[in-house]
């Protein structure tokens, strides 16, 4: 069961977008990730990365994903969770299992 289904909100919905951002180099990307709080996201993290390991990672990332103009891309997945407060005029969800089509038929991006 999805996170959205565990709310008291009727008709929860989840949507996602993939957004690609081009950075001048891997160090600017790393700084942006740090600014978003996306560094050290794992609770059981080890010691901070050394200067040498960061230089090696930047070089590898540039060689694997670098663009002809020298930039490096990063793709971010944005997840939107939407729910509405209950109201008598609101559409009611259908009974579980009553769908005419499977969501699997929609495919994936």
Biotite code that builds the C-alpha atoms (Angstrom):
import biotite.structure as struc

atoms = struc.array([
    struc.Atom([0.000, 0.000, 0.000], chain_id="A", res_id=1, res_name="UNK", atom_name="CA", element="C"),
    struc.Atom([1.354, 3.445, -0.884], chain_id="A", res_id=2, res_name="UNK", atom_name="CA", element="C"),
    struc.Atom([2.234, 6.200, 1.568], chain_id="A", res_id=3, res_name="UNK", atom_name="CA", element="C"),
    struc.Atom([-0.619, 8.338, 0.210], chain_id="A", res_id=4, res_name="UNK", atom_name="CA", element="C"),
    struc.Atom([-3.142, 5.586, 0.986], chain_id="A", res_id=5, res_name="UNK", atom_name="CA", element="C"),
    struc.Atom([-2.167, 5.670, 4.684], chain_id="A", res_id=6, res_name="UNK", atom_name="CA", element="C"),
    struc.Atom([-3.698, 9.119, 5.177], chain_id="A", res_id=7, res_name="UNK", atom_name="CA", element="C"),
    struc.Atom([-7.204, 10.089, 6.248], chain_id="A", res_id=8, res_name="UNK", atom_name="CA", element="C"),
    struc.Atom([-7.511, 12.175, 3.095], chain_id="A", res_id=9, res_name="UNK", atom_name="CA", element="C"),
    struc.Atom([-9.874, 10.908, 0.399], chain_id="A", res_id=10, res_name="UNK", atom_name="CA", element="C"),
    struc.Atom([-8.607, 10.354, -3.138], chain_id="A", res_id=11, res_name="UNK", atom_name="CA", element="C"),
    struc.Atom([-4.894, 10.736, -2.439], chain_id="A", res_id=12, res_name="UNK", atom_name="CA", element="C"),
    struc.Atom([-2.721, 11.067, -5.528], chain_id="A", res_id=13, res_name="UNK", atom_name="CA", element="C"),
    struc.Atom([0.975, 10.686, -6.226], chain_id="A", res_id=14, res_name="UNK", atom_name="CA", element="C"),
    struc.Atom([2.785, 12.143, -9.227], chain_id="A", res_id=15, res_name="UNK", atom_name="CA", element="C"),
    struc.Atom([6.435, 12.363, -10.185], chain_id="A", res_id=16, res_name="UNK", atom_name="CA", element="C"),
    struc.Atom([8.591, 14.466, -12.463], chain_id="A", res_id=17, res_name="UNK", atom_name="CA", element="C"),
    struc.Atom([12.159, 13.927, -13.593], chain_id="A", res_id=18, res_name="UNK", atom_name="CA", element="C"),
    struc.Atom([14.104, 17.163, -13.925], chain_id="A", res_id=19, res_name="UNK", atom_name="CA", element="C"),
    struc.Atom([17.563, 17.274, -15.500], chain_id="A", res_id=20, res_name="UNK", atom_name="CA", element="C"),
    struc.Atom([19.868, 20.093, -14.473], chain_id="A", res_id=21, res_name="UNK", atom_name="CA", element="C"),
    struc.Atom([23.214, 20.727, -16.176], chain_id="A", res_id=22, res_name="UNK", atom_name="CA", element="C"),
    struc.Atom([26.060, 21.868, -13.913], chain_id="A", res_id=23, res_name="UNK", atom_name="CA", element="C"),
    struc.Atom([29.367, 23.480, -14.928], chain_id="A", res_id=24, res_name="UNK", atom_name="CA", element="C"),
    struc.Atom([31.246, 20.645, -13.171], chain_id="A", res_id=25, res_name="UNK", atom_name="CA", element="C"),
    struc.Atom([30.837, 17.911, -10.568], chain_id="A", res_id=26, res_name="UNK", atom_name="CA", element="C"),
    struc.Atom([31.969, 20.194, -7.735], chain_id="A", res_id=27, res_name="UNK", atom_name="CA", element="C"),
    struc.Atom([29.132, 22.646, -8.381], chain_id="A", res_id=28, res_name="UNK", atom_name="CA", element="C"),
    struc.Atom([26.762, 19.658, -8.454], chain_id="A", res_id=29, res_name="UNK", atom_name="CA", element="C"),
    struc.Atom([28.144, 18.407, -5.113], chain_id="A", res_id=30, res_name="UNK", atom_name="CA", element="C"),
    struc.Atom([27.736, 21.880, -3.593], chain_id="A", res_id=31, res_name="UNK", atom_name="CA", element="C"),
    struc.Atom([24.136, 22.035, -4.833], chain_id="A", res_id=32, res_name="UNK", atom_name="CA", element="C"),
    struc.Atom([23.422, 18.589, -3.343], chain_id="A", res_id=33, res_name="UNK", atom_name="CA", element="C"),
    struc.Atom([24.917, 19.723, -0.045], chain_id="A", res_id=34, res_name="UNK", atom_name="CA", element="C"),
    struc.Atom([22.758, 22.863, -0.106], chain_id="A", res_id=35, res_name="UNK", atom_name="CA", element="C"),
    struc.Atom([19.659, 20.693, -0.597], chain_id="A", res_id=36, res_name="UNK", atom_name="CA", element="C"),
    struc.Atom([20.649, 18.512, 2.356], chain_id="A", res_id=37, res_name="UNK", atom_name="CA", element="C"),
    struc.Atom([21.257, 15.540, 0.073], chain_id="A", res_id=38, res_name="UNK", atom_name="CA", element="C"),
    struc.Atom([24.717, 14.763, 1.382], chain_id="A", res_id=39, res_name="UNK", atom_name="CA", element="C"),
    struc.Atom([25.101, 12.279, 4.223], chain_id="A", res_id=40, res_name="UNK", atom_name="CA", element="C"),
    struc.Atom([21.500, 11.123, 3.787], chain_id="A", res_id=41, res_name="UNK", atom_name="CA", element="C"),
    struc.Atom([22.267, 7.679, 5.189], chain_id="A", res_id=42, res_name="UNK", atom_name="CA", element="C"),
    struc.Atom([22.036, 7.446, 8.984], chain_id="A", res_id=43, res_name="UNK", atom_name="CA", element="C"),
    struc.Atom([24.788, 4.848, 9.244], chain_id="A", res_id=44, res_name="UNK", atom_name="CA", element="C"),
    struc.Atom([27.251, 6.931, 7.251], chain_id="A", res_id=45, res_name="UNK", atom_name="CA", element="C"),
    struc.Atom([30.952, 6.523, 7.628], chain_id="A", res_id=46, res_name="UNK", atom_name="CA", element="C"),
    struc.Atom([33.674, 9.123, 7.786], chain_id="A", res_id=47, res_name="UNK", atom_name="CA", element="C"),
    struc.Atom([33.438, 12.173, 5.494], chain_id="A", res_id=48, res_name="UNK", atom_name="CA", element="C"),
    struc.Atom([34.934, 11.834, 2.025], chain_id="A", res_id=49, res_name="UNK", atom_name="CA", element="C"),
    struc.Atom([38.556, 12.843, 1.659], chain_id="A", res_id=50, res_name="UNK", atom_name="CA", element="C"),
    struc.Atom([39.761, 15.479, -0.795], chain_id="A", res_id=51, res_name="UNK", atom_name="CA", element="C"),
    struc.Atom([41.378, 12.775, -2.936], chain_id="A", res_id=52, res_name="UNK", atom_name="CA", element="C"),
    struc.Atom([38.187, 10.692, -3.080], chain_id="A", res_id=53, res_name="UNK", atom_name="CA", element="C"),
    struc.Atom([36.157, 13.779, -4.079], chain_id="A", res_id=54, res_name="UNK", atom_name="CA", element="C"),
    struc.Atom([38.648, 14.607, -6.844], chain_id="A", res_id=55, res_name="UNK", atom_name="CA", element="C"),
    struc.Atom([38.497, 11.001, -8.085], chain_id="A", res_id=56, res_name="UNK", atom_name="CA", element="C"),
    struc.Atom([34.675, 10.957, -7.960], chain_id="A", res_id=57, res_name="UNK", atom_name="CA", element="C"),
    struc.Atom([34.471, 14.251, -9.879], chain_id="A", res_id=58, res_name="UNK", atom_name="CA", element="C"),
    struc.Atom([36.863, 12.954, -12.537], chain_id="A", res_id=59, res_name="UNK", atom_name="CA", element="C"),
    struc.Atom([34.952, 9.678, -12.934], chain_id="A", res_id=60, res_name="UNK", atom_name="CA", element="C"),
    struc.Atom([31.577, 11.459, -13.069], chain_id="A", res_id=61, res_name="UNK", atom_name="CA", element="C"),
    struc.Atom([32.919, 13.879, -15.695], chain_id="A", res_id=62, res_name="UNK", atom_name="CA", element="C"),
    struc.Atom([34.318, 11.053, -17.833], chain_id="A", res_id=63, res_name="UNK", atom_name="CA", element="C"),
    struc.Atom([31.148, 8.952, -17.592], chain_id="A", res_id=64, res_name="UNK", atom_name="CA", element="C"),
    struc.Atom([28.453, 11.635, -17.880], chain_id="A", res_id=65, res_name="UNK", atom_name="CA", element="C"),
    struc.Atom([30.196, 14.803, -19.101], chain_id="A", res_id=66, res_name="UNK", atom_name="CA", element="C"),
    struc.Atom([28.587, 16.607, -22.027], chain_id="A", res_id=67, res_name="UNK", atom_name="CA", element="C"),
    struc.Atom([30.500, 17.909, -25.081], chain_id="A", res_id=68, res_name="UNK", atom_name="CA", element="C"),
    struc.Atom([30.252, 21.455, -23.681], chain_id="A", res_id=69, res_name="UNK", atom_name="CA", element="C"),
    struc.Atom([31.940, 20.326, -20.433], chain_id="A", res_id=70, res_name="UNK", atom_name="CA", element="C"),
    struc.Atom([28.845, 20.385, -18.249], chain_id="A", res_id=71, res_name="UNK", atom_name="CA", element="C"),
    struc.Atom([27.663, 17.423, -16.174], chain_id="A", res_id=72, res_name="UNK", atom_name="CA", element="C"),
    struc.Atom([23.978, 16.529, -15.896], chain_id="A", res_id=73, res_name="UNK", atom_name="CA", element="C"),
    struc.Atom([22.108, 15.450, -12.794], chain_id="A", res_id=74, res_name="UNK", atom_name="CA", element="C"),
    struc.Atom([18.569, 14.094, -12.856], chain_id="A", res_id=75, res_name="UNK", atom_name="CA", element="C"),
    struc.Atom([16.293, 14.710, -9.889], chain_id="A", res_id=76, res_name="UNK", atom_name="CA", element="C"),
    struc.Atom([13.048, 12.880, -9.237], chain_id="A", res_id=77, res_name="UNK", atom_name="CA", element="C"),
    struc.Atom([10.426, 15.138, -7.658], chain_id="A", res_id=78, res_name="UNK", atom_name="CA", element="C"),
    struc.Atom([7.553, 13.348, -5.943], chain_id="A", res_id=79, res_name="UNK", atom_name="CA", element="C"),
    struc.Atom([4.246, 15.132, -5.356], chain_id="A", res_id=80, res_name="UNK", atom_name="CA", element="C"),
    struc.Atom([1.776, 13.781, -2.777], chain_id="A", res_id=81, res_name="UNK", atom_name="CA", element="C"),
    struc.Atom([-1.683, 15.336, -2.996], chain_id="A", res_id=82, res_name="UNK", atom_name="CA", element="C"),
    struc.Atom([-4.799, 14.904, -0.853], chain_id="A", res_id=83, res_name="UNK", atom_name="CA", element="C"),
    struc.Atom([-7.987, 16.851, -0.300], chain_id="A", res_id=84, res_name="UNK", atom_name="CA", element="C"),
    struc.Atom([-9.935, 17.562, 2.877], chain_id="A", res_id=85, res_name="UNK", atom_name="CA", element="C"),
    struc.Atom([-13.198, 15.609, 2.982], chain_id="A", res_id=86, res_name="UNK", atom_name="CA", element="C"),
    struc.Atom([-16.331, 17.390, 1.712], chain_id="A", res_id=87, res_name="UNK", atom_name="CA", element="C"),
    struc.Atom([-19.807, 16.028, 0.935], chain_id="A", res_id=88, res_name="UNK", atom_name="CA", element="C"),
    struc.Atom([-19.634, 17.267, -2.680], chain_id="A", res_id=89, res_name="UNK", atom_name="CA", element="C"),
    struc.Atom([-16.377, 15.441, -3.312], chain_id="A", res_id=90, res_name="UNK", atom_name="CA", element="C"),
    struc.Atom([-16.201, 12.421, -5.576], chain_id="A", res_id=91, res_name="UNK", atom_name="CA", element="C"),
    struc.Atom([-16.075, 9.178, -3.594], chain_id="A", res_id=92, res_name="UNK", atom_name="CA", element="C"),
    struc.Atom([-13.345, 6.619, -4.285], chain_id="A", res_id=93, res_name="UNK", atom_name="CA", element="C"),
    struc.Atom([-14.459, 3.437, -6.008], chain_id="A", res_id=94, res_name="UNK", atom_name="CA", element="C"),
    struc.Atom([-14.461, 0.135, -4.155], chain_id="A", res_id=95, res_name="UNK", atom_name="CA", element="C"),
    struc.Atom([-11.005, -1.476, -4.054], chain_id="A", res_id=96, res_name="UNK", atom_name="CA", element="C"),
    struc.Atom([-10.580, -3.890, -6.968], chain_id="A", res_id=97, res_name="UNK", atom_name="CA", element="C"),
    struc.Atom([-13.375, -2.350, -9.070], chain_id="A", res_id=98, res_name="UNK", atom_name="CA", element="C"),
    struc.Atom([-11.064, -0.794, -11.681], chain_id="A", res_id=99, res_name="UNK", atom_name="CA", element="C"),
    struc.Atom([-11.736, -1.590, -15.325], chain_id="A", res_id=100, res_name="UNK", atom_name="CA", element="C"),
    struc.Atom([-8.066, -1.219, -16.319], chain_id="A", res_id=101, res_name="UNK", atom_name="CA", element="C"),
    struc.Atom([-4.812, -2.043, -14.604], chain_id="A", res_id=102, res_name="UNK", atom_name="CA", element="C"),
    struc.Atom([-2.320, 0.732, -13.898], chain_id="A", res_id=103, res_name="UNK", atom_name="CA", element="C"),
    struc.Atom([0.299, -1.672, -15.271], chain_id="A", res_id=104, res_name="UNK", atom_name="CA", element="C"),
    struc.Atom([-1.200, -0.997, -18.723], chain_id="A", res_id=105, res_name="UNK", atom_name="CA", element="C"),
    struc.Atom([0.028, 2.607, -18.527], chain_id="A", res_id=106, res_name="UNK", atom_name="CA", element="C"),
    struc.Atom([3.688, 1.618, -18.814], chain_id="A", res_id=107, res_name="UNK", atom_name="CA", element="C"),
    struc.Atom([6.642, 3.520, -17.459], chain_id="A", res_id=108, res_name="UNK", atom_name="CA", element="C"),
    struc.Atom([8.687, 6.505, -18.637], chain_id="A", res_id=109, res_name="UNK", atom_name="CA", element="C"),
])
